[in-house]
Amino acid sequence: MHRRLIAPGALAASLLLAIPASAADFTPGAPGIGDPYYPASGNGGYDVSHYDLRLKYQPKTDLLEGTATINATTTQDLSRFNLDLGLKVSEVRVNGKKAAFKKSGDQELEITPAAGLPKGTPITVVVRYAGKPSEVKINGYTAWARTPDGGVAAQEPESAAWWYPSNDHPLDKATYDVSVSVPDGSQAISNGVLQSQSSKLGWTRFNWRSNKPQASYLTTLAVGKFDITTDKTADGLPVLNAYSKDLGDNAGAARASIERSAEVAEWLETVFGKYPFNALGGYVPNVTSGFALETQTRPFYSPKQFANGSNVSVVVHELAHQWYGDSVSVDGWKDIWINEGFARYSQWLWSEKEGEGTAQELADYVYAQHPADDPFWKVKPGDPGPDNQFDLAVYDRGGLALQALRNEIGEKSFSAILKGWPKEHAYGNAKVSDFVKYAEKVSGKPLAALFDAWLFQPSRPDAPAAKDAGIARSSSAGSAPAAPKSWKSIAATNGVHDHGH
């Protein structure tokens, strides 16, 4: 506490400046990072650089025991801070000393260190915890799926709080070491490169490493019995794919799709530039959900994605996210178009490459499918709102915006933007407005009106405006364009991120 000083003005000011910060100057970090779509997501007051997770999981009982070691740096004079976690905590230490803690709400773990932490201080937080993730409900749902032989963590926009403490928002990305011990005969699949595997006293430990910044919702964990394939790309990148042993009729189609991941990534490098991470692959656990997710380096696919046969288009979508969404992540969840619009457009480009319909033909078809009174046009991809974050319009109307951009600025500038954007913002975060400015800079053209029409107006650009943007130009008067050959496989992925909550 400050003592009150009674002194003439100048002397008083100099004395006050000489007094060091006291405990009264330290304040709690915010319980949310400031995202208007999800006010409780993430936390303020610190920035995480690395997570070290040491876990033990029993598939039969769904019991997860964990010790998380978190390296971070304070961004304010911090008296208290929060982590996001739904499981029960037994001990917390900050810089080696026991810290007081309590749970608040569904996911807030409030931690009070033994003393205030000055701004700019490196801190190490150790949290010991345990529980059954499938029994944890946050905002009315669980991101942990039980399988016949284990469990899986994969969800968007949040999944970490069900299995480890974190600053659970894409704005605070970090590197990861994930070490998981499971009963012999089971496997643990996570992100990045498998560093080592060892067995002792009936348990096998798998050690995974992600060496590039990664958003918390992009971390994944799957425990079960898998058939695993491994390989290397021409550039030496390790490829690991995993398939639950009990996928039934979907097993063949899943393999026929995901085993083409290296081929797809190689092609995507010609579109978006060098692959940004240290590993490649995908996995299909025996879950009842229907969505897929771009979990970093190793996308998650529900078996239902392959219920009607192989579909490489969904692999293209999730691998495109490795550039657009994973390496360059949203600044806030309202910026979801810079994830989903580009992933959808990559499917259109794949169709073009495969000779199954050009991106222009797909854009014309999408435009014709939705008359002016269709609710499709009410959703604004540039700021869709939390209830419409994964609406079809964010994908297809988002793709229309990119085709309009391509037509406006030409192939050379468009290609330069697709490759330059992931390089410019590699391993960081960005807003839709940042992309608009970048596109204007590269193309040398004013583009605000174009993006406003296709991303921000809750109405269908009328026919003259659409044709000015090069959309709907292939349809003759009074007739709708035919569905491109690829349309069925692309439309089969319309629920690719329908997460069921």
C-alpha positions as CSV (number, residue, x, y, z in Angstrom):
1,M,0.0,0.0,0.0
2,H,1.2,3.5,-0.8
3,R,1.8,5.9,2.1
4,R,0.2,9.3,1.6
5,L,2.9,12.0,1.0
6,I,2.4,15.6,2.0
7,A,4.9,17.7,0.1
8,P,5.0,20.6,-2.3
9,G,4.0,19.8,-5.9
10,A,7.3,19.2,-7.7
11,L,8.8,17.4,-4.7
12,A,5.7,15.2,-4.3
13,A,5.8,14.2,-8.0
14,S,9.5,13.2,-7.8
15,L,9.0,11.2,-4.6
16,L,6.0,9.4,-6.1
17,L,8.1,8.5,-9.2
18,A,10.7,7.0,-7.0
19,I,8.3,4.6,-5.2
20,P,8.4,1.1,-6.7
21,A,5.2,-0.6,-7.8
22,S,3.3,-2.1,-4.9
23,A,0.9,-5.0,-4.7
24,A,-1.9,-2.6,-5.2
25,D,-0.6,-1.9,-8.7
26,F,-1.0,-5.5,-9.8
27,T,-4.4,-6.4,-11.3
28,P,-6.1,-9.6,-12.5
29,G,-5.8,-10.7,-16.1
30,A,-9.1,-10.5,-18.0
31,P,-11.2,-13.7,-17.9
32,G,-11.6,-13.5,-21.7
33,I,-9.2,-12.5,-24.5
34,G,-11.7,-10.0,-26.0
35,D,-13.4,-11.9,-28.8
36,P,-17.0,-10.5,-29.2
37,Y,-18.3,-13.8,-30.6
38,Y,-17.0,-15.8,-27.6
39,P,-16.4,-13.5,-24.6
40,A,-15.3,-16.3,-22.3
41,S,-12.7,-17.7,-24.7
42,G,-9.1,-17.2,-23.9
43,N,-7.7,-15.0,-21.1
44,G,-5.7,-11.8,-20.7
45,G,-2.5,-10.9,-18.9
46,Y,-0.1,-13.3,-20.4
47,D,1.2,-14.9,-23.6
48,V,2.0,-18.6,-23.9
49,S,5.0,-19.8,-25.8
50,H,5.0,-23.5,-25.1
51,Y,2.8,-26.3,-23.7
52,D,4.3,-29.5,-22.3
53,L,1.6,-32.0,-21.7
54,R,2.3,-35.3,-19.9
55,L,-0.9,-37.4,-19.9
56,K,-2.1,-40.9,-18.9
57,Y,-5.4,-42.1,-20.4
58,Q,-7.4,-45.3,-19.6
59,P,-9.8,-46.1,-22.5
60,K,-12.0,-48.4,-20.5
61,T,-13.0,-45.8,-17.9
62,D,-12.3,-42.6,-19.8
63,L,-10.0,-41.4,-17.0
64,L,-7.5,-38.8,-18.0
65,E,-4.7,-37.8,-15.7
66,G,-2.4,-34.9,-16.7
67,T,0.4,-32.6,-15.7
68,A,0.6,-29.5,-17.9
69,T,3.7,-27.3,-17.9
70,I,3.1,-24.0,-19.5
71,N,5.8,-21.5,-20.5
72,A,4.4,-17.9,-20.7
73,T,5.3,-14.2,-20.3
74,T,3.2,-11.7,-18.5
75,T,1.8,-8.8,-20.5
76,Q,0.8,-6.7,-17.5
77,D,1.5,-6.4,-13.8
78,L,-0.4,-9.5,-12.9
79,S,-2.0,-10.3,-9.5
80,R,-4.1,-13.2,-10.8
81,F,-4.7,-15.0,-14.1
82,N,-7.0,-17.6,-15.6
83,L,-6.6,-20.7,-17.7
84,D,-9.4,-22.5,-19.5
85,L,-10.0,-26.0,-18.2
86,G,-13.0,-28.2,-17.4
87,L,-11.3,-31.0,-15.5
88,K,-10.7,-31.2,-11.7
89,V,-7.4,-29.6,-10.6
90,S,-5.3,-30.9,-7.6
91,E,-2.3,-28.6,-7.6
92,V,-1.0,-25.5,-9.3
93,R,2.5,-24.1,-9.1
94,V,3.8,-20.8,-10.6
95,N,7.6,-20.5,-10.9
96,G,8.0,-23.5,-8.6
97,K,5.8,-22.1,-5.8
98,K,2.4,-23.4,-4.9
99,A,-0.4,-21.1,-6.0
100,A,-3.9,-20.7,-4.8
101,F,-6.6,-21.7,-7.3
102,K,-10.3,-22.0,-7.7
103,K,-12.8,-22.9,-10.5
104,S,-15.2,-20.3,-11.8
105,G,-18.0,-21.1,-14.3
106,D,-17.7,-24.0,-16.7
107,Q,-14.1,-23.5,-17.7
108,E,-12.3,-20.8,-15.8
109,L,-9.4,-21.8,-13.6
110,E,-8.4,-18.8,-11.5
111,I,-4.8,-18.9,-10.3
112,T,-3.4,-16.5,-7.7
113,P,0.4,-16.8,-7.5
114,A,2.3,-16.4,-4.2
115,A,3.3,-12.8,-5.2
116,G,2.5,-10.4,-8.0
117,L,4.1,-11.0,-11.4
118,P,5.6,-7.9,-13.0
119,K,4.9,-7.2,-16.7
120,G,7.4,-9.0,-19.0
121,T,8.2,-11.7,-16.5
122,P,8.8,-15.2,-17.9
123,I,6.6,-17.7,-15.9
124,T,6.3,-21.4,-15.7
125,V,2.9,-22.8,-14.6
126,V,2.4,-26.4,-13.6
127,V,-1.1,-27.8,-13.3
128,R,-2.0,-31.3,-12.1
129,Y,-5.5,-32.4,-13.0
130,A,-7.7,-35.4,-13.7
131,G,-11.2,-36.4,-14.8
132,K,-13.4,-38.0,-17.4
133,P,-13.5,-35.6,-20.4
134,S,-16.7,-37.0,-21.8
135,E,-18.5,-36.0,-18.6
136,V,-17.4,-32.3,-18.9
137,K,-20.0,-30.0,-20.4
138,I,-18.9,-26.4,-21.4
139,N,-21.6,-24.2,-22.9
140,G,-23.8,-27.3,-23.0
141,Y,-21.6,-29.6,-25.1
142,T,-18.5,-31.7,-24.9
143,A,-15.6,-31.6,-27.4
144,W,-14.5,-35.1,-26.3
145,A,-15.9,-38.0,-28.2
146,R,-15.9,-41.5,-26.8
147,T,-15.2,-44.3,-29.2
148,P,-15.5,-48.1,-28.7
149,D,-11.8,-48.3,-27.9
150,G,-10.9,-44.9,-26.6
151,G,-11.6,-41.2,-27.0
152,V,-11.0,-38.2,-29.3
153,A,-10.5,-34.5,-28.7
154,A,-11.4,-32.5,-31.9
155,Q,-13.8,-29.5,-32.0
156,E,-14.0,-25.9,-33.2
157,P,-13.9,-23.2,-31.9
158,E,-12.8,-24.8,-28.6
159,S,-11.6,-28.3,-27.7
160,A,-8.6,-27.8,-25.4
161,A,-10.5,-27.2,-22.1
162,W,-11.6,-30.8,-22.1
163,W,-8.1,-32.3,-21.9
164,Y,-5.5,-29.6,-20.9
165,P,-5.4,-26.1,-19.4
166,S,-4.7,-23.4,-21.9
167,N,-5.3,-19.9,-23.1
168,D,-8.0,-21.2,-25.4
169,H,-8.1,-18.8,-28.3
170,P,-6.3,-18.6,-31.7
171,L,-4.7,-15.3,-30.7
172,D,-2.3,-17.1,-28.3
173,K,-0.5,-19.7,-30.3
174,A,2.3,-21.8,-29.0
175,T,4.5,-24.9,-29.7
176,Y,3.6,-28.2,-28.1
177,D,5.1,-31.4,-26.7
178,V,2.3,-34.0,-26.1
179,S,3.3,-37.2,-24.2
180,V,0.6,-39.7,-23.7
181,S,0.7,-43.0,-21.9
182,V,-2.0,-45.6,-22.8
183,P,-2.4,-49.4,-22.2
184,D,-0.3,-51.6,-24.4
185,G,-2.2,-52.4,-27.6
186,S,-3.7,-48.9,-27.8
187,Q,-2.1,-45.9,-29.6
188,A,-2.2,-42.2,-29.0
189,I,-2.3,-40.0,-32.1
190,S,-1.6,-36.2,-31.8
191,N,-0.1,-33.4,-33.9
192,G,3.3,-33.1,-35.5
193,V,6.1,-35.6,-35.4
194,L,6.2,-38.8,-33.3
195,Q,9.5,-38.3,-31.4
196,S,9.6,-41.6,-29.6
197,Q,7.5,-44.5,-28.4
198,S,8.3,-46.8,-25.4
199,S,6.6,-49.5,-23.3
200,K,6.9,-50.3,-19.6
201,L,4.7,-52.3,-17.2
202,G,1.8,-52.6,-19.5
203,W,1.7,-49.0,-20.7
204,T,3.0,-47.5,-23.9
205,R,4.0,-43.8,-24.1
206,F,3.8,-41.8,-27.3
207,N,5.7,-38.5,-27.5
208,W,4.6,-36.0,-30.1
209,R,6.1,-32.6,-31.0
210,S,4.6,-29.6,-32.9
211,N,7.5,-27.2,-33.5
212,K,5.5,-24.3,-35.1
213,P,3.0,-22.0,-33.4
214,Q,-0.4,-23.8,-33.1
215,A,-3.8,-22.5,-31.9
216,S,-5.3,-24.5,-29.0
217,Y,-8.3,-25.7,-30.9
218,L,-6.0,-27.1,-33.5
219,T,-4.4,-29.5,-31.1
220,T,-5.9,-33.0,-31.1
221,L,-5.6,-36.3,-29.3
222,A,-7.0,-39.7,-30.3
223,V,-6.6,-42.8,-28.3
224,G,-7.7,-46.2,-29.7
225,K,-6.6,-49.1,-31.9
226,F,-5.5,-47.8,-35.3
227,D,-4.1,-49.1,-38.5
228,I,-1.2,-46.7,-39.2
229,T,0.6,-45.9,-42.5
230,T,3.8,-44.0,-42.6
231,D,5.8,-42.5,-45.5
232,K,7.8,-39.5,-46.5
233,T,7.2,-36.9,-49.1
234,A,9.7,-36.2,-51.9
235,D,11.0,-33.4,-49.7
236,G,11.4,-35.7,-46.7
237,L,8.4,-34.6,-44.8
238,P,7.1,-37.4,-42.5
239,V,3.5,-38.6,-43.4
240,L,1.4,-40.5,-40.9
241,N,-2.2,-41.5,-41.4
242,A,-4.3,-43.5,-38.9
243,Y,-7.6,-45.4,-39.3
244,S,-9.6,-47.0,-36.6
245,K,-9.7,-50.7,-37.0
246,D,-13.5,-50.8,-36.9
247,L,-14.5,-48.4,-39.6
248,G,-16.6,-51.0,-41.3
249,D,-17.8,-50.2,-44.8
250,N,-16.2,-46.7,-44.7
251,A,-12.7,-48.1,-44.3
252,G,-11.8,-48.5,-47.9
253,A,-13.1,-45.1,-49.0
254,A,-11.4,-43.3,-46.1
255,R,-8.0,-44.8,-47.1
256,A,-8.5,-44.1,-50.8
257,S,-9.0,-40.5,-49.9
258,I,-6.6,-39.8,-47.1
259,E,-3.7,-41.8,-48.6
260,R,-3.7,-39.0,-51.3
261,S,-2.8,-36.4,-48.7
262,A,0.9,-36.1,-49.8
263,E,-0.3,-35.7,-53.5
264,V,-2.8,-33.0,-52.5
265,A,-0.3,-31.1,-50.3
266,E,2.2,-31.2,-53.2
267,W,-0.4,-29.6,-55.5
268,L,-1.4,-27.1,-52.8
269,E,2.2,-25.9,-52.6
270,T,1.9,-24.8,-56.3
271,V,-1.2,-22.7,-55.2
272,F,-0.3,-21.4,-51.7
273,G,3.5,-21.8,-51.5
274,K,5.7,-24.0,-49.3
275,Y,3.9,-26.3,-46.8
276,P,4.3,-24.5,-43.5
277,F,4.7,-27.4,-41.0
278,N,6.9,-30.4,-39.9
279,A,4.5,-33.2,-40.6
280,L,1.6,-34.3,-42.8
281,G,-1.3,-36.8,-42.5
282,G,-4.8,-37.4,-41.3
283,Y,-6.8,-39.7,-39.1
284,V,-10.2,-41.3,-39.0
285,P,-11.4,-42.5,-35.6
286,N,-14.7,-44.5,-35.1
287,V,-16.8,-41.5,-34.1
288,T,-20.5,-40.9,-34.8
289,S,-20.0,-37.2,-35.8
290,G,-20.1,-36.1,-39.4
291,F,-17.6,-33.2,-39.6
292,A,-13.9,-32.9,-40.4
293,L,-11.4,-30.5,-38.8
294,E,-8.1,-29.0,-39.8
295,T,-6.2,-30.1,-36.7
296,Q,-2.7,-28.9,-37.4
297,T,-0.5,-31.3,-39.5
298,R,-3.0,-34.1,-39.0
299,P,-6.6,-33.4,-39.9
300,F,-9.5,-35.2,-38.2
301,Y,-12.1,-36.9,-40.4
302,S,-15.4,-38.4,-39.3
303,P,-16.1,-41.8,-41.0
304,K,-19.3,-40.3,-42.4
305,Q,-17.3,-38.1,-44.7
306,F,-16.6,-41.3,-46.7
307,A,-20.1,-42.9,-46.4
308,N,-20.8,-42.4,-50.1
309,G,-17.3,-43.4,-51.3
310,S,-14.0,-41.7,-51.5
311,N,-13.9,-37.9,-51.5
312,V,-10.5,-36.3,-52.1
313,S,-12.3,-32.9,-52.0
314,V,-12.6,-33.0,-48.3
315,V,-8.9,-33.7,-48.0
316,V,-8.2,-30.7,-50.2
317,H,-10.3,-28.6,-47.9
318,E,-8.7,-29.6,-44.7
319,L,-5.1,-29.5,-46.1
320,A,-5.8,-26.0,-47.6
321,H,-6.5,-24.9,-44.0
322,Q,-2.9,-25.7,-43.1
323,W,-2.0,-22.4,-44.9
324,Y,-5.3,-20.6,-44.4
325,G,-6.5,-21.1,-40.8
326,D,-3.6,-22.9,-39.2
327,S,-0.4,-21.0,-40.2
328,V,-2.4,-17.8,-40.7
329,S,-5.1,-17.9,-38.0
330,V,-8.1,-15.7,-37.3
331,D,-7.5,-12.6,-35.3
332,G,-11.1,-13.0,-34.0
333,W,-13.7,-15.6,-34.9
334,K,-15.6,-13.0,-37.0
335,D,-12.7,-13.4,-39.4
336,I,-13.6,-17.0,-40.2
337,W,-13.8,-16.2,-44.0
338,I,-10.0,-16.1,-44.2
339,N,-10.2,-19.7,-43.1
340,E,-13.3,-21.2,-44.8
341,G,-13.6,-19.1,-48.0
342,F,-10.1,-20.1,-49.1
343,A,-10.5,-23.8,-48.1
344,R,-13.7,-23.9,-50.1
345,Y,-12.1,-22.1,-53.1
346,S,-9.2,-24.6,-53.0
347,Q,-11.8,-27.3,-53.7
348,W,-12.9,-25.3,-56.7
349,L,-9.3,-25.1,-57.9
350,W,-8.8,-28.8,-57.4
351,S,-11.9,-29.4,-59.6
352,E,-10.4,-27.1,-62.2
353,K,-7.1,-29.1,-62.1
354,E,-9.0,-32.4,-62.4
355,G,-11.0,-31.2,-65.4
356,E,-14.3,-31.6,-63.5
357,G,-15.4,-28.0,-63.7
358,T,-13.6,-24.7,-63.5
359,A,-13.8,-22.3,-60.5
360,Q,-15.6,-19.9,-62.8
361,E,-18.2,-22.6,-63.7
362,L,-18.6,-23.5,-60.0
363,A,-19.1,-19.8,-59.1
364,D,-21.7,-19.3,-61.8
365,Y,-23.5,-22.4,-60.6
366,V,-23.5,-21.3,-57.0
367,Y,-24.8,-17.8,-57.9
368,A,-27.6,-19.3,-60.0
369,Q,-28.6,-21.7,-57.2
370,H,-29.5,-18.9,-54.8
371,P,-32.2,-16.4,-55.9
372,A,-32.3,-13.0,-54.3
373,D,-34.7,-14.0,-51.6
374,D,-32.7,-17.0,-50.5
375,P,-31.5,-16.6,-46.8
376,F,-28.1,-17.6,-48.1
377,W,-27.5,-13.9,-49.0
378,K,-28.5,-12.7,-45.6
379,V,-25.3,-14.2,-44.1
380,K,-22.3,-11.9,-44.4
381,P,-19.1,-14.0,-44.7
382,G,-16.9,-11.1,-43.6
383,D,-18.7,-11.0,-40.2
384,P,-21.4,-13.7,-40.1
385,G,-22.1,-13.7,-36.4
386,P,-21.5,-16.6,-34.0
387,D,-24.7,-18.4,-34.9
388,N,-23.8,-18.4,-38.6
389,Q,-20.0,-18.9,-38.3
390,F,-20.1,-22.1,-40.2
391,D,-23.1,-21.4,-42.4
392,L,-22.9,-22.6,-46.0
393,A,-22.7,-18.9,-47.2
394,V,-19.4,-18.5,-45.4
395,Y,-18.0,-21.2,-47.7
396,D,-19.8,-20.7,-51.0
397,R,-20.4,-17.0,-50.9
398,G,-16.9,-16.8,-49.6
399,G,-15.7,-18.7,-52.7
400,L,-17.7,-16.3,-54.9
401,A,-15.8,-13.4,-53.4
402,L,-12.5,-15.0,-54.4
403,Q,-13.6,-15.7,-57.9
404,A,-14.8,-12.1,-58.2
405,L,-11.4,-11.0,-57.0
406,R,-9.6,-13.3,-59.5
407,N,-11.7,-11.8,-62.3
408,E,-11.0,-8.3,-61.2
409,I,-7.3,-8.4,-60.8
410,G,-6.2,-11.1,-63.2
411,E,-4.3,-14.4,-62.8
412,K,-0.9,-13.1,-62.1
413,S,-1.9,-10.8,-59.2
414,F,-4.4,-13.4,-57.9
415,S,-1.7,-16.1,-57.8
416,A,0.7,-13.7,-56.1
417,I,-1.9,-13.0,-53.4
418,L,-2.7,-16.7,-52.8
419,K,1.0,-17.4,-52.3
420,G,2.1,-14.1,-50.6
421,W,-0.6,-13.9,-47.9
422,P,0.4,-17.1,-46.0
423,K,4.1,-16.0,-46.3
424,E,3.3,-12.4,-45.1
425,H,1.4,-13.6,-42.0
426,A,3.1,-17.0,-41.4
427,Y,2.4,-18.5,-37.9
428,G,0.4,-15.4,-37.0
429,N,-3.1,-14.0,-37.0
430,A,-5.0,-11.7,-39.3
431,K,-8.3,-10.0,-40.0
432,V,-10.5,-9.8,-43.1
433,S,-9.6,-6.2,-43.3
434,D,-5.9,-7.1,-43.4
435,F,-6.5,-9.3,-46.4
436,V,-8.4,-6.6,-48.2
437,K,-5.5,-4.2,-47.7
438,Y,-3.0,-6.8,-48.8
439,A,-5.0,-7.6,-52.0
440,E,-5.1,-3.9,-52.8
441,K,-1.4,-3.5,-52.2
442,V,-0.4,-6.5,-54.4
443,S,-2.9,-5.7,-57.2
444,G,-2.6,-2.0,-57.1
445,K,-6.4,-1.7,-57.4
446,P,-9.0,-0.3,-55.1
447,L,-11.0,-3.4,-53.9
448,A,-13.1,-2.2,-50.9
449,A,-16.3,-2.0,-52.9
450,L,-15.8,-5.5,-54.4
451,F,-15.2,-7.1,-51.0
452,D,-18.1,-5.1,-49.5
453,A,-20.5,-6.5,-52.1
454,W,-19.5,-10.1,-51.7
455,L,-18.6,-10.3,-48.1
456,F,-20.5,-7.7,-46.1
457,Q,-23.8,-6.8,-47.7
458,P,-26.8,-8.9,-46.6
459,S,-28.1,-9.1,-50.1
460,R,-27.4,-10.8,-53.5
461,P,-25.3,-8.7,-55.8
462,D,-27.7,-8.0,-58.7
463,A,-27.2,-9.5,-62.1
464,P,-25.4,-6.5,-63.6
465,A,-23.1,-6.2,-60.6
466,A,-22.4,-9.9,-60.7
467,K,-21.5,-9.8,-64.3
468,D,-19.3,-6.8,-63.8
469,A,-17.4,-9.1,-61.3
470,G,-17.3,-11.9,-63.8
471,I,-19.9,-14.0,-62.0
472,A,-22.9,-15.6,-63.9
473,R,-21.4,-14.6,-67.2
474,S,-21.5,-18.1,-68.5
475,S,-25.2,-18.5,-68.2
476,S,-27.4,-17.5,-71.1
477,A,-30.5,-15.4,-70.7
478,G,-33.3,-17.3,-69.0
479,S,-31.3,-20.5,-68.4
480,A,-29.3,-21.7,-65.4
481,P,-25.8,-23.2,-65.8
482,A,-25.5,-27.0,-65.5
483,A,-23.9,-28.5,-62.4
484,P,-20.2,-29.1,-62.9
485,K,-19.0,-32.7,-62.7
486,S,-17.3,-32.0,-59.3
487,W,-20.4,-30.4,-57.7
488,K,-21.6,-33.6,-56.1
489,S,-18.3,-34.3,-54.3
490,I,-18.0,-30.7,-53.2
491,A,-21.6,-30.5,-52.0
492,A,-20.9,-33.7,-50.0
493,T,-18.6,-31.6,-47.8
494,N,-21.1,-28.8,-47.1
495,G,-21.4,-30.0,-43.6
496,V,-17.6,-30.4,-43.2
497,H,-17.6,-28.1,-40.2
498,D,-21.1,-28.8,-38.9
499,H,-19.8,-29.5,-35.4
500,G,-23.1,-30.4,-33.8
501,H,-23.3,-27.8,-31.1
